[in-house]
Amino acid sequence: MKRFTAYTTAVLAAAAMLTGTVAPAHADTDSYFDALSSRGVEVTPQSMPPLRFTGVAMCNEMSNGGRQPDDVAARWYYPNTTRQNLLDIARAAQSELCPSSRRS
């Protein structure tokens, strides 16, 4: 039991640290999740952390790599999603998490 608790605590601590290090440039994650839901992406309490991480990582590619959502979506894999889902995630991320990554 002690080993399980120590392991669980370590995993949760690592996850908390990781989540804390991927704060988006535009901190409105509620609107990001709303945008995903409106595009048909299933947002649940369990899917929120990985969706947030994915959105922030996609933002980093768009901001630092100069890529657009279509290019980013083509390079990503996310479990149980279609190419259209990935494109929707990338577009919602750009719109809500990193609007400064849009080209003029």
Residue pairs with C-beta under 8 A, 6 or more apart in sequence:
15 49
18 53
19 49
19 52
19 53
22 52
22 53
22 56
22 57
23 56
24 32
24 52
24 55
24 56
24 59
24 97
24 98
25 59
25 63
25 97
25 98
25 100
26 96
26 97
26 98
26 99
26 100
28 96
28 97
29 52
29 96
29 97
31 96
32 52
32 55
32 92
32 93
32 96
32 97
33 43
33 48
33 51
35 92
35 95
35 96
36 43
36 51
36 88
36 89
36 92
37 43
39 88
39 91
39 92
40 85
40 88
41 51
41 81
41 85
41 88
41 89
41 92
43 51
50 78
51 89
54 76
54 78
54 89
54 93
55 89
55 92
55 93
55 96
55 97
56 93
56 97
58 69
58 72
58 73
58 76
58 89
58 90
58 93
58 94
59 93
59 94
59 97
59 98
59 101
61 67
61 72
61 75
62 68
62 69
62 72
62 90
62 93
62 94
62 98
62 101
63 98
63 100
63 101
68 103
69 87
69 90
69 91
69 93
69 94
70 87
70 90
72 90
73 83
73 86
73 87
73 89
73 90
74 83
74 86
76 86
76 89
76 90
77 86
78 85
78 86
78 89
81 89
94 101
94 102
